[in-house]
């Protein structure tokens, strides 16, 4: 493939998609060593800076890995076990059932532009914005979940975020949108290691394992409502599917 230097898409993005396509098509397989930066520069007629940026990005995305003194190799695919569910009990309801007190503290809120993936699910245009909310969920003052929410601004116009301070999002949504049934979600879960910021919020040690759950929420008719991300302290919470 010859990269188009006059295209709107940057050279490094063109090259990144090209190498990704080669890996996904089987041209390169796990364990293969890809050409060196110099060789790639000659193949695609681009600078080493462009090559280096492309390789670094593909390493971050998990397609490639650098081995000291050996070169850059196609990374073995990560085993991804997706757990899906159509109904989920809210955190507030879960705590109520366990006869413990649920608490929620808002850490941050702002209006932002959604990335492509979020826009596709929420059926938004490029200029549409979302309400971003980060909050901490606790039980008896013990941090359990760090949550991030993305609510489409045009659907939640005038939404009072302060209601989520020790309040239920499900309840607020059902009241505002006049829903007859709670939202339903499709979730994916994977284990990650907590970084410095997350460990500070959840009061755990850096590197401790947490469950990262992404849920795409809709109403019972399939209309998208919002997207939620939860980082859950594994030894403080159990999920039953």
Steps between C-alpha positions, in 0.01 A plus 500: 500500500626845411417763760325814375690805615225735384224313684310653794600205718851530643777275371546325833125422518506362144800284586346386828183381324710329233709300749190419710330368185804286419492348849123443497512343152774255602777654289685538830419245772576488873874473554599644162767766501393802298750699288729743679430874516749556219343228285148628560614851413628376165189289433255783566726797424440673832724634776624299798304736725179389327602134525590532866169668584309228313684217675455658843126538441465139383688385810256697719207339319645153557582411138878518534762463769862609511765257621822662614781433255285277280251723323123547482270201484131429447351444844303189585129588515360580841239251616181701526211341683191712454221453750166632379184562691173673424396581854707641780415597854606852588770557762247676723257209476779248562601679820139530608454125454813437710370737768801731474516871425601601147684830458603692190732798470538701179867550417473684169245612244534683168360524149726337240504382140452125471743281306388300197420180687274675749330702225422183305323333793324816619405593140658844523634734235859628517390831647284340771641502852465281806479563873803336662463404865759330719389381841605271780263233634551394862348271761530609863773748396702226323574571130361229274465641147644791305242576232506709182177585318437641153149642454398660166440870565203525263319215678584622850458874449469670838609188689582587861826317569488585869220242537765231458672600822380209714226449243398231251568559130235244403239686704599838354492368143164329543351817646643737239431284196176357640614142447267222611784254560865530609770524229645178363869455428751298305828473692857391441731424792877463523761506775749788503764631741432826676720797415605770745192720457249216518671342799489837680125535438416142597751492788679191377863434409632592154497189285216334690252318277166663430211399278438740215142482377364688199123509459292634214159597638174519305130517576288188461426595137869508412548878490849591629509691827857529627834323543652409835851391600563348842828413669405259776714388795488124447539391863223737611226416253359192332328492162256220426406442136 
